[in-house]
Amino acid sequence: MLQTSVAIFGDSILKGVLYQDGKYQVNHSWERMFSESFSVPLLNHSRFGNTVQKVLPSLKRFCASPPAAREYALLELGGNDCDYDWASVAAMPEGRHFCKTPPETFVSFYREAISFLRESGRIPVAVTLPPILPRRYLNYICSKGLSRTTIMQWLGREEEIARWQETYSSLVYQIAREEQIPVLDLRRSFPQNRLELESLIGPDGIHPSLSGQALIYDVLSSRAAEVLPLIS
């Protein structure tokens, strides 16, 4: 029987990035715990700032060789795809602004990633996005010297940041259902109540805190037997 392994193609969320004391750092604790708990190799190809378009070239190279083991590949993307050039927004609030990856392009590239993984003999697994705290994120953006007034002139309501990010998480879920691939639904596992969420998201409003990363580990480990049935 082939050994089972897990590869991850994601952004800073599954890279384990924390924002603490005004700087970013990487915490690998959940990776180690997952790998040790299930006795499986875990290869994390996640990168800070990854979009689905940025991931595709490395994913294609990865898929050029057949898997040496029964390999699951987790796709955790969308958080950077939905983001905007906030400096441009602040400078020209009356202008038209577009996110890094428009929804239709995101869907197309995400399906392409699934196809490459399938054709290479790997099993793609979709991962939804943890929620964000829009006020914290807006505060973080403006701490870089951008005008909150002009950003809000374009944005309208700070909650729109969270609503737009949720749209991309919903797209991931929809694609997974249509493509009939497993889903690790991180979003549903995080509390919807803002007060309960505050301890799980870091001061930049986006990256999970240590408690949030512990929750991610709990979700992945508790769902592994169901979503990754050959891991035991």
C-alpha positions as CSV (number, residue, x, y, z in Angstrom):
1,M,0.0,0.0,0.0
2,L,1.3,3.5,-0.9
3,Q,2.3,5.8,1.8
4,T,0.0,8.8,2.2
5,S,1.3,12.4,2.1
6,V,-0.2,15.8,2.2
7,A,0.9,18.9,0.2
8,I,-0.4,22.4,0.8
9,F,-0.7,25.2,-1.8
10,G,-1.9,28.2,0.1
11,D,-1.1,31.7,1.3
12,S,0.0,33.0,4.7
13,I,-2.9,31.4,6.5
14,L,-1.7,27.9,6.1
15,K,1.9,29.0,6.1
16,G,1.3,29.7,9.8
17,V,2.0,33.5,9.6
18,L,1.3,35.5,12.8
19,Y,1.2,39.2,13.2
20,Q,2.5,40.1,16.6
21,D,4.3,43.1,18.1
22,G,4.0,45.0,14.8
23,K,5.8,42.3,12.7
24,Y,5.1,39.1,10.9
25,Q,6.5,35.7,11.9
26,V,5.9,32.1,11.0
27,N,4.7,29.5,13.4
28,H,5.0,25.9,12.3
29,S,3.5,24.3,15.3
30,W,0.2,23.1,13.7
31,E,2.2,21.5,10.8
32,R,4.3,19.5,13.2
33,M,1.4,18.5,15.3
34,F,-0.6,17.3,12.2
35,S,2.3,15.4,10.7
36,E,3.2,13.8,14.0
37,S,-0.4,13.0,14.9
38,F,-1.1,11.2,11.6
39,S,2.4,10.0,10.8
40,V,2.3,11.5,7.4
41,P,4.8,13.7,5.5
42,L,3.4,17.2,5.1
43,L,4.9,19.5,2.4
44,N,3.8,23.1,2.8
45,H,4.3,25.1,-0.4
46,S,2.3,28.0,0.9
47,R,3.7,31.5,0.5
48,F,3.0,34.9,2.0
49,G,0.9,36.9,-0.5
50,N,0.0,33.9,-2.8
51,T,-2.9,34.3,-5.2
52,V,-4.2,31.5,-7.3
53,Q,-2.4,32.9,-10.3
54,K,0.9,33.0,-8.4
55,V,0.4,29.4,-7.2
56,L,-0.2,27.9,-10.7
57,P,3.4,27.9,-12.0
58,S,4.8,26.1,-9.0
59,L,1.8,23.8,-8.8
60,K,2.4,22.8,-12.5
61,R,6.0,22.1,-11.8
62,F,5.0,20.0,-8.8
63,C,2.5,18.1,-10.9
64,A,5.0,17.4,-13.6
65,S,6.2,14.3,-11.7
66,P,3.8,11.6,-10.5
67,P,3.3,11.2,-6.8
68,A,5.5,8.8,-5.0
69,A,2.8,8.3,-2.5
70,R,-1.0,8.6,-2.3
71,E,-1.0,12.4,-2.1
72,Y,-3.6,14.9,-1.1
73,A,-3.1,18.5,-2.1
74,L,-4.9,21.2,-0.1
75,L,-5.8,24.4,-1.9
76,E,-6.1,27.4,0.5
77,L,-6.5,30.5,-1.7
78,G,-8.6,33.6,-2.2
79,G,-7.6,35.8,0.7
80,N,-5.1,37.7,-1.4
81,D,-7.0,37.4,-4.6
82,C,-9.9,39.5,-3.2
83,D,-7.6,42.2,-1.8
84,Y,-7.2,45.7,-3.3
85,D,-4.4,48.1,-3.9
86,W,-5.4,50.3,-0.9
87,A,-2.8,52.9,-1.7
88,S,-4.5,53.5,-5.1
89,V,-7.9,53.5,-3.4
90,A,-6.8,56.1,-0.8
91,A,-5.2,58.3,-3.6
92,M,-8.2,58.1,-5.9
93,P,-11.4,57.3,-4.0
94,E,-13.5,58.5,-6.9
95,G,-11.9,56.0,-9.4
96,R,-12.7,52.5,-10.3
97,H,-10.6,49.9,-8.5
98,F,-10.3,46.1,-9.1
99,C,-9.1,43.4,-6.7
100,K,-6.0,41.3,-7.6
101,T,-8.0,38.5,-9.1
102,P,-11.6,39.2,-10.3
103,P,-14.1,36.5,-9.3
104,E,-14.5,35.0,-12.8
105,T,-10.7,34.7,-13.2
106,F,-10.3,33.2,-9.7
107,V,-12.9,30.5,-10.5
108,S,-11.1,29.7,-13.8
109,F,-7.7,29.5,-12.3
110,Y,-8.9,27.5,-9.3
111,R,-10.5,24.9,-11.6
112,E,-7.3,24.8,-13.6
113,A,-5.4,24.0,-10.4
114,I,-7.8,21.2,-9.6
115,S,-7.4,19.8,-13.1
116,F,-3.6,19.7,-12.9
117,L,-3.7,17.9,-9.5
118,R,-6.2,15.4,-10.8
119,E,-4.2,14.7,-14.0
120,S,-1.1,14.2,-12.0
121,G,-2.7,11.5,-9.9
122,R,-3.2,13.6,-6.8
123,I,-6.4,14.3,-4.8
124,P,-7.3,18.0,-4.6
125,V,-8.9,19.2,-1.4
126,A,-10.5,22.7,-1.1
127,V,-10.0,24.8,2.0
128,T,-12.3,27.7,2.8
129,L,-11.1,31.0,4.3
130,P,-11.2,31.9,8.0
131,P,-13.2,35.1,8.6
132,I,-11.6,38.5,9.0
133,L,-12.2,41.5,11.3
134,P,-12.7,44.4,9.0
135,R,-12.1,47.2,11.5
136,R,-8.8,45.8,12.6
137,Y,-7.8,45.3,9.0
138,L,-8.7,48.8,8.1
139,N,-6.8,50.1,11.1
140,Y,-3.8,48.1,9.9
141,I,-4.1,49.5,6.4
142,C,-4.3,53.0,7.6
143,S,-1.4,52.5,10.0
144,K,0.8,52.6,6.9
145,G,0.0,56.2,6.4
146,L,-3.1,55.8,4.1
147,S,-6.1,58.1,4.6
148,R,-9.0,56.4,6.3
149,T,-11.3,59.1,5.2
150,T,-10.6,58.6,1.5
151,I,-10.7,54.8,1.8
152,M,-14.1,55.0,3.5
153,Q,-15.3,57.4,0.8
154,W,-14.7,54.6,-1.8
155,L,-15.6,51.7,0.5
156,G,-18.8,53.0,2.1
157,R,-18.8,50.7,5.1
158,E,-15.9,48.9,6.7
159,E,-18.0,45.7,6.7
160,E,-17.7,45.5,2.9
161,I,-14.2,44.3,3.3
162,A,-15.4,41.2,5.2
163,R,-18.3,40.7,2.9
164,W,-16.1,40.7,-0.1
165,Q,-13.6,38.3,1.4
166,E,-16.5,36.0,2.3
167,T,-17.5,36.0,-1.3
168,Y,-14.3,34.3,-2.3
169,S,-14.6,31.7,0.5
170,S,-18.1,30.9,-0.9
171,L,-16.6,30.6,-4.4
172,V,-14.1,28.0,-3.1
173,Y,-17.0,26.1,-1.5
174,Q,-19.1,26.3,-4.7
175,I,-16.2,25.1,-6.9
176,A,-15.5,22.2,-4.6
177,R,-19.1,21.1,-4.7
178,E,-19.3,21.4,-8.5
179,E,-16.0,19.6,-9.0
180,Q,-16.9,17.0,-6.4
181,I,-13.8,17.3,-4.4
182,P,-13.5,17.2,-0.5
183,V,-13.7,20.5,1.4
184,L,-12.0,21.4,4.7
185,D,-14.4,24.2,5.8
186,L,-12.3,26.3,8.1
187,R,-14.7,29.2,7.9
188,R,-17.7,27.4,9.4
189,S,-15.5,26.3,12.3
190,F,-14.7,29.9,13.3
191,P,-17.3,31.7,15.4
192,Q,-19.6,34.1,13.6
193,N,-20.0,36.3,16.6
194,R,-17.5,39.2,16.4
195,L,-16.7,39.2,20.1
196,E,-15.9,35.5,20.1
197,L,-13.9,35.9,16.9
198,E,-11.6,38.6,18.3
199,S,-9.3,36.3,20.3
200,L,-8.8,34.1,17.3
201,I,-7.7,36.8,14.8
202,G,-4.5,38.8,15.2
203,P,-4.2,42.6,15.4
204,D,-4.0,43.0,11.6
205,G,-7.5,41.7,11.3
206,I,-6.6,38.9,8.9
207,H,-4.1,36.4,10.2
208,P,-5.2,33.9,12.9
209,S,-3.7,34.4,16.4
210,L,-2.0,31.5,18.2
211,S,-5.5,30.5,19.4
212,G,-6.8,30.7,15.8
213,Q,-4.0,28.5,14.6
214,A,-4.8,26.0,17.3
215,L,-8.4,26.0,16.0
216,I,-7.1,25.4,12.5
217,Y,-5.2,22.4,13.7
218,D,-8.2,21.1,15.6
219,V,-10.4,21.4,12.4
220,L,-7.8,19.7,10.2
221,S,-7.1,16.9,12.6
222,S,-10.8,16.3,13.4
223,R,-11.8,16.3,9.8
224,A,-8.9,14.4,8.5
225,A,-10.5,11.0,8.9
226,E,-13.6,12.1,7.0
227,V,-12.1,14.4,4.3
228,L,-8.8,12.5,3.9
229,P,-10.1,9.0,4.5
230,L,-6.8,7.2,3.9
231,I,-5.2,9.0,6.7
232,S,-5.5,7.1,10.0
